[in-house]
């Protein structure tokens, strides 16, 4: 075999193994269907291990970066730029989905439910904002439901370590050592990823591939097509603006995090592999250690796009009129802020988001 081919296979070995495990998982699920339940524990082990390592990873990486950063002004600029980029991309993702649904109205005339509107229990938006940014006790920071408060706590911890006088250097060194330790854990977890992804995808495609109604199939296909087109246009464009063709070429490192996100349905579970990809792209730790944990909470373009799709799909199914300028503005605002509620956690985060959505847009209770 050609030496160049052998060298390529060697350097891209993990990429190829991961891709094959994903393809094998999908086809295994489609062929064996519910029989794939027997291997679901292998997938759950992967997800649980990932969520377990996320908390210490975020704490040590963020606090160490803040404590060891040479310029607070630089850290402030990184955070402000990140917030601007994250919110801008979420807004563009929401607007792109709304435009796509206008141009390709694949959800028109699918009203299949005739039901009177019912009101759900009051959901306090302010209470949800408070709980999103703070927790009532320290134990609440150690859960994946408290990631954003943990990031805020880690920033304060790092700042305190930075300004604690003569003991500062000792604490900084300790934080840095623990940061290295958590990254080593991620390195070991990476080798289990192909098996974990295989098990997760086998289960999903084995149990849910035949349970969709036709409108939902159309919505899912439309969502993935829009997501792919959005990623190609906007992410490639942003990469080019940021670093020219080097930025575009760096998108090859996106595959593994994307596969992990697809299989786990969680941006938080993808944070560890995002760190690995950031290292491969030679992104400075002072940047990645701050932006990646924060981005795992608020930079959820898929959530913003899905929110637009869900609201318009449900309103169409139940015959609720969502046309009009004011409704479109409300939908855009809700879609941009949706990541703060959904948290990137599969299950609970989405339920919280959808319960608020039903109340916010005065949708029928059945739409939940």
FENGI-V786463 format. One record per residue. RES is the residue in three letters. PHI is phi in degrees with one decimal (NA if undefined). BURIAL is # if it has 16 or more other ideal C-beta (glycine too) atoms within 10 Angstrom, else .. Layout:
res=RES phi=PHI burial=BURIAL
res=RES phi=PHI burial=BURIAL
This chain:
res=UNK phi=NA burial=.
res=UNK phi=-55.6 burial=.
res=UNK phi=-60.4 burial=.
res=UNK phi=-62.9 burial=.
res=UNK phi=-65.7 burial=.
res=UNK phi=-62.3 burial=.
res=UNK phi=-64.4 burial=.
res=UNK phi=-64.0 burial=.
res=UNK phi=-61.1 burial=.
res=UNK phi=-69.7 burial=.
res=UNK phi=-73.6 burial=.
res=UNK phi=-107.0 burial=.
res=UNK phi=-57.2 burial=.
res=UNK phi=-66.9 burial=.
res=UNK phi=-57.0 burial=.
res=UNK phi=-67.6 burial=.
res=UNK phi=-63.2 burial=.
res=UNK phi=-63.7 burial=#
res=UNK phi=-62.5 burial=#
res=UNK phi=-64.3 burial=.
res=UNK phi=-67.2 burial=#
res=UNK phi=-67.3 burial=#
res=UNK phi=-61.5 burial=.
res=UNK phi=-63.0 burial=.
res=UNK phi=-62.7 burial=#
res=UNK phi=-61.9 burial=#
res=UNK phi=-69.6 burial=.
res=UNK phi=-62.3 burial=#
res=UNK phi=-64.0 burial=#
res=UNK phi=-65.5 burial=.
res=UNK phi=-82.0 burial=.
res=UNK phi=-97.6 burial=.
res=UNK phi=50.3 burial=#
res=UNK phi=-63.4 burial=.
res=UNK phi=-64.9 burial=.
res=UNK phi=-72.8 burial=#
res=UNK phi=-57.8 burial=.
res=UNK phi=-67.5 burial=.
res=UNK phi=-101.3 burial=#
res=UNK phi=-56.3 burial=#
res=UNK phi=-54.5 burial=.
res=UNK phi=-64.4 burial=#
res=UNK phi=-71.9 burial=#
res=UNK phi=-64.2 burial=.
res=UNK phi=-60.2 burial=.
res=UNK phi=-62.4 burial=#
res=UNK phi=-64.5 burial=#
res=UNK phi=-63.9 burial=.
res=UNK phi=-62.0 burial=#
res=UNK phi=-64.3 burial=#
res=UNK phi=-64.9 burial=#
res=UNK phi=-65.6 burial=.
res=UNK phi=-82.4 burial=#
res=UNK phi=-62.3 burial=#
res=UNK phi=-61.3 burial=#
res=UNK phi=-64.5 burial=#
res=UNK phi=-60.4 burial=#
res=UNK phi=-65.0 burial=#
res=UNK phi=-60.9 burial=#
res=UNK phi=-72.7 burial=#
res=UNK phi=-70.1 burial=#
res=UNK phi=-70.3 burial=#
res=UNK phi=-64.5 burial=#
res=UNK phi=-65.8 burial=#
res=UNK phi=-63.9 burial=#
res=UNK phi=-67.8 burial=#
res=UNK phi=-67.3 burial=#
res=UNK phi=-98.6 burial=#
res=UNK phi=-68.2 burial=#
res=UNK phi=-79.7 burial=.
res=UNK phi=-136.5 burial=.
res=UNK phi=-63.2 burial=.
res=UNK phi=-59.6 burial=.
res=UNK phi=-65.3 burial=.
res=UNK phi=-64.1 burial=#
res=UNK phi=-62.7 burial=.
res=UNK phi=-64.8 burial=.
res=UNK phi=-62.1 burial=#
res=UNK phi=-65.8 burial=.
res=UNK phi=-64.0 burial=.
res=UNK phi=-62.6 burial=.
res=UNK phi=-63.8 burial=#
res=UNK phi=-59.1 burial=.
res=UNK phi=-62.2 burial=.
res=UNK phi=-65.6 burial=.
res=UNK phi=-61.4 burial=#
res=UNK phi=-67.1 burial=#
res=UNK phi=-63.5 burial=.
res=UNK phi=-67.9 burial=#
res=UNK phi=-64.2 burial=#
res=UNK phi=-64.4 burial=#
res=UNK phi=-65.5 burial=#
res=UNK phi=-63.2 burial=#
res=UNK phi=-64.8 burial=#
res=UNK phi=-65.8 burial=#
res=UNK phi=-62.9 burial=#
res=UNK phi=-65.8 burial=#
res=UNK phi=-63.4 burial=#
res=UNK phi=-65.1 burial=.
res=UNK phi=-61.7 burial=#
res=UNK phi=-72.2 burial=#
res=UNK phi=-75.1 burial=.
res=UNK phi=-75.1 burial=.
res=UNK phi=-118.9 burial=.
res=UNK phi=-76.7 burial=.
res=UNK phi=-73.5 burial=.
res=UNK phi=-110.8 burial=#
res=UNK phi=-72.9 burial=.
res=UNK phi=56.4 burial=.
res=UNK phi=-120.6 burial=#
res=UNK phi=-66.0 burial=.
res=UNK phi=-123.7 burial=.
res=UNK phi=-117.7 burial=.
res=UNK phi=-113.0 burial=.
res=UNK phi=-145.5 burial=.
res=UNK phi=-73.9 burial=.
res=UNK phi=-65.6 burial=.
res=UNK phi=-124.2 burial=.
res=UNK phi=-98.9 burial=.
res=UNK phi=-87.9 burial=.
res=UNK phi=-64.8 burial=.
res=UNK phi=-62.5 burial=.
res=UNK phi=-115.4 burial=.
res=UNK phi=-80.8 burial=.
res=UNK phi=-64.0 burial=.
res=UNK phi=-63.6 burial=.
res=UNK phi=-62.4 burial=.
res=UNK phi=-68.8 burial=.
res=UNK phi=-65.7 burial=.
res=UNK phi=-60.9 burial=.
res=UNK phi=-69.2 burial=#
res=UNK phi=-70.8 burial=#
res=UNK phi=-101.8 burial=.
res=UNK phi=-139.0 burial=.
res=UNK phi=-129.5 burial=#
res=UNK phi=-78.5 burial=.
res=UNK phi=-150.5 burial=.
res=UNK phi=-64.1 burial=.
res=UNK phi=-59.9 burial=.
res=UNK phi=-65.2 burial=.
res=UNK phi=-77.2 burial=#
res=UNK phi=-89.7 burial=.
res=UNK phi=-110.6 burial=.
res=UNK phi=-65.7 burial=#
res=UNK phi=-79.0 burial=#
res=UNK phi=-122.0 burial=#
res=UNK phi=-67.3 burial=#
res=UNK phi=-63.5 burial=#
res=UNK phi=-58.8 burial=#
res=UNK phi=-64.1 burial=#
res=UNK phi=-61.9 burial=#
res=UNK phi=-63.3 burial=#
res=UNK phi=-61.5 burial=#
res=UNK phi=-64.2 burial=#
res=UNK phi=-62.5 burial=#
res=UNK phi=-62.7 burial=.
res=UNK phi=-62.9 burial=#
res=UNK phi=-63.9 burial=#
res=UNK phi=-63.5 burial=#
res=UNK phi=-63.5 burial=.
res=UNK phi=-64.1 burial=#
res=UNK phi=-66.4 burial=#
res=UNK phi=-112.8 burial=.
res=UNK phi=-97.9 burial=.
res=UNK phi=83.6 burial=.
res=UNK phi=-66.9 burial=.
res=UNK phi=-82.6 burial=.
res=UNK phi=-58.6 burial=.
res=UNK phi=-62.7 burial=.
res=UNK phi=-66.0 burial=.
res=UNK phi=-66.6 burial=#
res=UNK phi=-58.9 burial=#
res=UNK phi=-64.4 burial=.
res=UNK phi=-64.2 burial=.
res=UNK phi=-60.9 burial=#
res=UNK phi=-64.0 burial=#
res=UNK phi=-64.3 burial=.
res=UNK phi=-69.0 burial=#
res=UNK phi=-62.4 burial=#
res=UNK phi=-61.3 burial=.
res=UNK phi=-62.5 burial=.
res=UNK phi=-66.3 burial=#
res=UNK phi=-67.4 burial=#
res=UNK phi=-65.0 burial=.
res=UNK phi=-61.7 burial=.
res=UNK phi=-62.3 burial=#
res=UNK phi=-58.8 burial=.
res=UNK phi=-69.8 burial=.
res=UNK phi=-63.5 burial=#
res=UNK phi=-56.0 burial=#
res=UNK phi=-72.6 burial=.
res=UNK phi=-89.7 burial=.
res=UNK phi=-55.9 burial=#
res=UNK phi=-56.7 burial=#
res=UNK phi=-67.6 burial=#
res=UNK phi=-63.7 burial=#
res=UNK phi=-65.6 burial=#
res=UNK phi=-59.1 burial=#
res=UNK phi=-65.8 burial=#
res=UNK phi=-62.6 burial=#
res=UNK phi=-69.4 burial=#
res=UNK phi=-60.1 burial=#
res=UNK phi=-67.0 burial=#
res=UNK phi=-60.8 burial=#
res=UNK phi=-74.7 burial=#
res=UNK phi=-76.2 burial=#
res=UNK phi=-105.3 burial=.
res=UNK phi=-120.8 burial=.
res=UNK phi=-67.2 burial=.
res=UNK phi=-110.0 burial=.
res=UNK phi=-105.3 burial=.
res=UNK phi=-102.4 burial=.
res=UNK phi=-75.6 burial=.
res=UNK phi=-59.4 burial=.
res=UNK phi=-59.8 burial=#
res=UNK phi=-70.2 burial=.
res=UNK phi=-60.8 burial=.
res=UNK phi=-61.8 burial=.
res=UNK phi=-65.7 burial=#
res=UNK phi=-65.9 burial=.
res=UNK phi=-61.3 burial=.
res=UNK phi=-61.0 burial=#
res=UNK phi=-63.1 burial=#
res=UNK phi=-69.0 burial=.
res=UNK phi=-63.5 burial=.
res=UNK phi=-64.1 burial=#
res=UNK phi=-63.3 burial=#
res=UNK phi=-64.9 burial=.
res=UNK phi=-63.9 burial=.
res=UNK phi=-61.0 burial=#
res=UNK phi=-62.7 burial=#
res=UNK phi=-63.1 burial=.
res=UNK phi=-76.2 burial=.
res=UNK phi=-80.6 burial=#
res=UNK phi=-71.3 burial=#
res=UNK phi=-64.9 burial=.
res=UNK phi=-62.7 burial=.
res=UNK phi=-67.1 burial=#
res=UNK phi=-63.1 burial=#
res=UNK phi=-67.9 burial=.
res=UNK phi=-62.5 burial=.
res=UNK phi=-73.7 burial=.
res=UNK phi=-145.3 burial=.
res=UNK phi=63.9 burial=.
res=UNK phi=-67.7 burial=.
res=UNK phi=-62.4 burial=.
res=UNK phi=-65.7 burial=#
res=UNK phi=-64.8 burial=#
res=UNK phi=-64.0 burial=.
res=UNK phi=-69.4 burial=#
res=UNK phi=-65.0 burial=.
res=UNK phi=-63.1 burial=.
res=UNK phi=-82.5 burial=#
res=UNK phi=-80.5 burial=#
res=UNK phi=-57.7 burial=.
res=UNK phi=-63.3 burial=#
res=UNK phi=-60.0 burial=#
res=UNK phi=-65.2 burial=.
res=UNK phi=-63.5 burial=#
res=UNK phi=-64.1 burial=#
res=UNK phi=-65.3 burial=#
res=UNK phi=-64.0 burial=#
res=UNK phi=-78.0 burial=#
res=UNK phi=-94.9 burial=#
res=UNK phi=57.5 burial=#
res=UNK phi=-151.0 burial=#
res=UNK phi=-73.3 burial=#
res=UNK phi=-67.2 burial=#
res=UNK phi=-66.0 burial=#
res=UNK phi=-92.4 burial=#
res=UNK phi=-56.8 burial=#
res=UNK phi=-57.8 burial=#
res=UNK phi=-73.6 burial=#
res=UNK phi=-62.0 burial=#
res=UNK phi=-62.7 burial=#
res=UNK phi=-63.0 burial=#
res=UNK phi=-67.0 burial=#
res=UNK phi=-62.7 burial=#
res=UNK phi=-64.7 burial=.
res=UNK phi=-64.5 burial=.
res=UNK phi=-89.2 burial=#
res=UNK phi=60.5 burial=.
res=UNK phi=-75.7 burial=#
res=UNK phi=-58.6 burial=.
res=UNK phi=-59.2 burial=#
res=UNK phi=-63.1 burial=#
res=UNK phi=-94.8 burial=#
res=UNK phi=-65.1 burial=#
res=UNK phi=-66.4 burial=#
res=UNK phi=-98.0 burial=#
res=UNK phi=-74.5 burial=#
res=UNK phi=-67.5 burial=#
res=UNK phi=-62.1 burial=#
res=UNK phi=-65.7 burial=#
res=UNK phi=-65.5 burial=#
res=UNK phi=-65.2 burial=#
res=UNK phi=-100.5 burial=#
res=UNK phi=-113.0 burial=#
res=UNK phi=-99.3 burial=#
res=UNK phi=-119.5 burial=#
res=UNK phi=-60.8 burial=#
res=UNK phi=-62.2 burial=#
res=UNK phi=-64.3 burial=#
res=UNK phi=-62.7 burial=#
res=UNK phi=-65.8 burial=#
res=UNK phi=-65.3 burial=#
res=UNK phi=-63.0 burial=#
res=UNK phi=-59.4 burial=#
res=UNK phi=-64.1 burial=#
res=UNK phi=-62.5 burial=#
res=UNK phi=-62.7 burial=#
res=UNK phi=-71.0 burial=#
res=UNK phi=-65.4 burial=#
res=UNK phi=-64.2 burial=#
res=UNK phi=-63.1 burial=#
res=UNK phi=-70.6 burial=#
res=UNK phi=-61.1 burial=#
res=UNK phi=-100.8 burial=#
res=UNK phi=68.5 burial=.
res=UNK phi=-90.8 burial=#
res=UNK phi=-78.2 burial=.
res=UNK phi=-112.4 burial=.
res=UNK phi=-78.2 burial=.
res=UNK phi=106.8 burial=.
res=UNK phi=-62.3 burial=.
res=UNK phi=-64.4 burial=.
res=UNK phi=-65.4 burial=.
res=UNK phi=-65.1 burial=.
res=UNK phi=-65.1 burial=.
res=UNK phi=-59.8 burial=.
res=UNK phi=-66.7 burial=#
res=UNK phi=-61.4 burial=#
res=UNK phi=-61.3 burial=.
res=UNK phi=-65.1 burial=#
res=UNK phi=-66.5 burial=#
res=UNK phi=-69.7 burial=#
res=UNK phi=-88.5 burial=#
res=UNK phi=-55.6 burial=#
res=UNK phi=-57.5 burial=#
res=UNK phi=-65.5 burial=#
res=UNK phi=-92.8 burial=#
res=UNK phi=-77.0 burial=#
res=UNK phi=68.3 burial=#
res=UNK phi=74.5 burial=#
res=UNK phi=-106.5 burial=#
res=UNK phi=-67.0 burial=#
res=UNK phi=94.7 burial=.
res=UNK phi=-58.9 burial=.
res=UNK phi=-62.4 burial=#
res=UNK phi=-66.9 burial=#
res=UNK phi=-63.4 burial=.
res=UNK phi=-62.4 burial=#
res=UNK phi=-61.5 burial=#
res=UNK phi=-70.6 burial=#
res=UNK phi=-65.8 burial=#
res=UNK phi=-69.3 burial=#
res=UNK phi=-59.7 burial=#
res=UNK phi=-60.1 burial=#
res=UNK phi=-72.8 burial=#
res=UNK phi=-61.3 burial=#
res=UNK phi=-102.2 burial=#
res=UNK phi=55.0 burial=.
res=UNK phi=-85.6 burial=#
res=UNK phi=-61.3 burial=#
res=UNK phi=-57.8 burial=.
res=UNK phi=-62.6 burial=.
res=UNK phi=-67.8 burial=#
res=UNK phi=-58.8 burial=.
